[in-house]
Amino acid sequence: MHTCGLETDRDSMEANEKTKSLETVRTDQDRWIADLEQRLVQCERLAAVGELTSTTTHEFNNILMTILNYAKLGLRHKDDSTREKALTRILDAANRGAKITSLVLGLSRTGSGNFDPIDLVAIVEDSLVLLEKELQKYRIHVEKELSGVPVIQGSAGSLQRLLLNLITNARQAIKENGTIRIIVKHEPKTDSVVLTVRDNGSGIPKEVLPKIFDRFFTTKSGPDASGKGGTGLGLSACKQIIDDHRGRIRVESTVGKGTAFSIRFPVASASQATPAA
């Protein structure tokens, strides 16, 4: 009997099965790695919310002290002008507390995936509310050039995280006693809204610049004194957010002089700019 052909077919089948098995293993490994990376990014996002909560706790203490002191003032004085002043200050403090709470809760939520008309200037202002005390602590001066711009289509929570990352990175690059300049303007030629975050910090070396958006790449040995930075996920998350919003980013940096991140977002179309009824 001739068995050579049968053995060849059997060997071929076994080889094919091994190849399929290896491909299945690789596919499972890729999915597993992608899932772990996604979970790590989620943990990073929640950690950022935790850091903000810690920072804003001090602000809430100040708000409560303002409310208590002016409530006592209103109770001690019976004249209308003093009571009106006390109630106005209490209302202002309560509104600020509500604003901060709303922003932190918005960051902690997972987006639905739906994009809405977004005013980028409002996103910048909200981000500065959340980081105000930290920037004051490190004596960082913020210069704003925020002109009226058309709305873009996006996720408020994601864009907030983008701004918080960029501003925090700028603060870390400066360390103390520096300036962050934030510019939002409309570029009619490309019909886009351009956001620029510029600092006068340490700058990024030329050989490092191409790697800054790589996941897990970092030049930091770990989180700084404020507990931020060092995981290599911040800028890669920023890049993902920009890509999701069909934006483009350009980075200019000079060692010893500072860095500028400029992001261009397409203006929302007429139908997108009108919220659904």
C-alpha positions in Angstrom: 0.0 0.0 0.0 1.1 3.5 -0.8 0.8 5.8 2.3 3.1 8.6 1.3 0.2 10.8 0.0 -1.9 10.2 3.1 1.0 11.1 5.4 1.7 14.3 3.4 -2.0 15.3 3.6 -2.0 14.6 7.3 1.2 16.6 7.9 -0.3 19.5 5.8 -3.5 19.4 7.9 -1.6 19.4 11.1 0.5 22.3 10.0 -2.6 24.2 9.0 -4.2 23.5 12.3 -1.0 24.8 14.1 -1.0 27.9 12.0 -4.7 28.6 12.8 -4.0 27.9 16.4 -1.1 30.4 16.5 -3.2 33.0 14.7 -6.1 32.5 17.2 -3.6 32.9 20.1 -2.2 36.1 18.6 -5.7 37.5 18.0 -6.7 36.6 21.6 -3.4 38.2 22.9 -4.0 41.4 20.8 -7.6 41.7 22.2 -6.3 41.1 25.7 -3.6 43.7 25.4 -6.1 46.2 23.8 -8.5 45.6 26.7 -5.8 46.1 29.3 -4.7 49.3 27.6 -8.3 50.6 27.5 -8.7 49.7 31.2 -5.5 51.5 32.0 -6.6 54.6 30.2 -9.9 54.4 32.1 -8.0 54.1 35.4 -5.9 57.1 34.4 -9.0 59.1 33.7 -10.5 58.2 37.0 -7.2 59.0 38.8 -7.3 62.5 37.1 -10.8 63.0 38.5 -9.5 61.9 42.0 -6.7 64.4 41.7 -9.1 67.2 40.8 -11.4 66.2 43.6 -8.5 66.5 46.0 -7.6 69.9 44.6 -11.1 71.2 44.7 -11.6 70.1 48.3 -9.6 73.1 49.4 -11.7 75.3 47.2 -14.9 73.9 48.7 -13.6 74.6 52.2 -13.1 78.3 51.1 -16.6 78.3 49.7 -18.1 76.9 52.9 -16.2 79.5 55.0 -17.5 82.3 52.8 -21.1 81.0 53.1 -20.8 80.6 56.9 -19.2 84.0 57.5 -21.7 85.9 55.4 -24.6 84.0 56.9 -23.4 85.1 60.4 -23.0 88.6 59.1 -26.6 88.6 57.8 -27.9 87.3 61.1 -26.0 89.9 63.2 -27.1 92.9 61.1 -30.7 93.8 60.5 -30.3 96.5 57.9 -31.4 95.6 54.4 -28.1 96.7 52.7 -25.9 94.4 54.8 -28.3 91.5 54.5 -28.5 92.0 50.7 -24.7 92.0 50.5 -24.4 88.9 52.6 -27.1 87.0 50.6 -25.4 88.0 47.3 -22.0 86.7 48.5 -23.6 83.5 49.7 -25.4 83.0 46.4 -22.1 83.7 44.4 -20.2 81.1 46.6 -23.0 78.5 46.3 -23.1 79.0 42.5 -19.3 78.5 42.3 -19.6 75.3 44.3 -22.3 74.0 42.1 -20.3 74.8 39.0 -17.2 72.9 40.3 -19.3 70.0 41.3 -21.0 69.8 37.9 -17.6 70.0 36.1 -16.0 67.2 38.2 -19.1 65.0 37.8 -19.0 65.6 34.0 -15.4 64.4 33.9 -16.2 61.2 35.8 -18.9 60.1 33.4 -18.2 57.9 30.5 -19.3 59.6 27.3 -22.2 58.3 25.3 -20.3 58.6 22.1 -22.7 61.3 20.8 -21.2 64.6 19.7 -22.9 67.9 20.4 -22.3 71.6 19.4 -19.5 72.8 21.6 -18.3 76.3 22.4 -14.5 75.8 22.9 -14.1 79.1 24.7 -16.6 77.8 27.4 -14.5 74.6 27.7 -11.4 76.6 28.3 -13.0 78.8 31.0 -14.4 75.7 32.7 -11.0 74.0 32.7 -9.4 77.1 34.3 -12.1 77.1 37.0 -11.0 73.5 38.0 -7.3 74.3 37.9 -7.4 77.8 39.3 -6.1 76.9 42.8 -3.4 74.6 41.5 -2.1 77.3 39.1 -2.2 79.8 42.0 -0.3 77.4 44.2 2.6 77.2 41.7 2.4 81.0 40.9 1.5 80.4 37.2 0.1 83.4 35.4 -2.5 82.6 32.7 -2.9 84.9 29.7 -6.1 84.4 27.7 -6.9 85.3 24.1 -10.4 84.0 23.7 -12.3 85.5 20.8 -15.8 84.5 19.8 -15.6 81.4 17.6 -18.1 79.1 15.8 -19.1 76.0 17.6 -17.4 72.6 16.9 -18.9 69.2 17.0 -17.6 67.2 20.0 -17.8 65.7 23.5 -17.6 68.3 26.3 -16.2 65.8 28.7 -13.4 64.6 26.3 -12.5 68.2 25.3 -12.3 69.1 29.0 -9.9 66.2 29.7 -7.8 67.4 26.7 -7.6 70.9 28.1 -6.8 69.7 31.6 -4.0 67.5 30.3 -2.4 70.2 28.2 -2.6 72.9 30.9 -1.3 70.5 33.6 1.6 69.4 31.3 2.4 73.1 30.7 2.3 73.8 34.5 4.7 70.8 35.1 7.0 72.0 32.4 7.2 75.5 34.0 7.3 74.1 37.6 6.9 77.6 39.2 6.7 81.3 38.4 5.8 81.1 34.7 3.2 81.9 32.1 0.7 79.8 30.2 -1.0 81.5 27.3 -4.2 80.0 25.9 -5.6 81.2 22.6 -8.8 80.3 20.9 -9.5 81.8 17.5 -11.4 81.1 14.3 -9.4 80.5 11.1 -11.7 81.4 8.2 -9.3 80.2 5.5 -9.6 76.6 6.8 -13.0 77.1 8.5 -11.6 75.7 11.7 -11.3 76.7 15.4 -7.7 76.8 16.6 -6.8 76.1 20.2 -3.2 76.9 21.3 -1.7 76.2 24.8 1.7 77.8 25.1 4.1 77.8 28.0 7.5 79.2 28.8 8.7 76.1 30.5 11.7 73.7 30.0 10.8 72.7 26.4 11.0 69.3 24.7 14.3 68.0 23.2 14.2 67.6 19.4 15.0 63.9 19.6 12.1 63.3 22.0 9.4 65.3 20.2 8.4 62.6 17.7 7.6 60.1 20.6 5.5 62.3 22.9 2.2 60.9 21.7 3.3 57.3 21.9 1.4 55.4 24.6 3.4 54.7 27.8 6.3 57.0 26.6 7.3 59.4 29.3 10.4 61.4 30.2 9.2 61.7 33.8 10.4 59.3 36.5 7.0 59.4 38.1 4.2 61.8 39.4 5.4 65.2 40.6 4.7 66.7 44.0 1.1 67.3 43.0 0.6 63.6 42.1 0.3 64.2 38.4 2.3 62.9 35.4 4.7 60.1 34.8 2.5 57.3 33.2 3.0 58.2 29.6 -0.8 58.1 29.0 -1.7 61.8 29.1 -0.6 63.0 25.7 -1.5 59.7 24.0 -5.0 60.2 25.4 -5.0 63.8 24.1 -4.0 62.6 20.6 -6.9 60.0 20.6 -9.4 62.8 21.6 -8.1 65.0 18.8 -8.4 62.2 16.3 -11.9 61.4 17.5 -12.8 65.0 16.8 -11.2 65.0 13.4 -8.7 67.5 14.6 -5.0 68.0 13.8 -2.2 68.9 16.2 1.1 70.7 15.8 3.8 70.9 18.4 6.5 73.5 18.5 9.1 73.4 21.2 12.5 74.9 22.1 14.6 73.6 25.0 14.8 76.3 27.7 12.1 78.5 26.1 8.9 76.5 26.1 6.3 74.6 24.1 3.2 75.3 22.1 0.5 72.8 21.3 -1.8 74.0 18.5 -4.9 72.1 17.7 -7.2 72.7 14.7 -10.8 71.5 14.9 -13.3 71.7 12.0 -16.2 74.1 12.5 -19.5 72.3 12.8 -21.7 72.3 9.8 -25.0 74.3 9.8 -27.0 71.2 10.6 -24.6 70.1 13.3 -24.5 73.5 14.9 -28.2 73.5 15.6 -29.1 71.3 18.7 -31.8 68.8 18.1 -35.3 69.8 19.4 
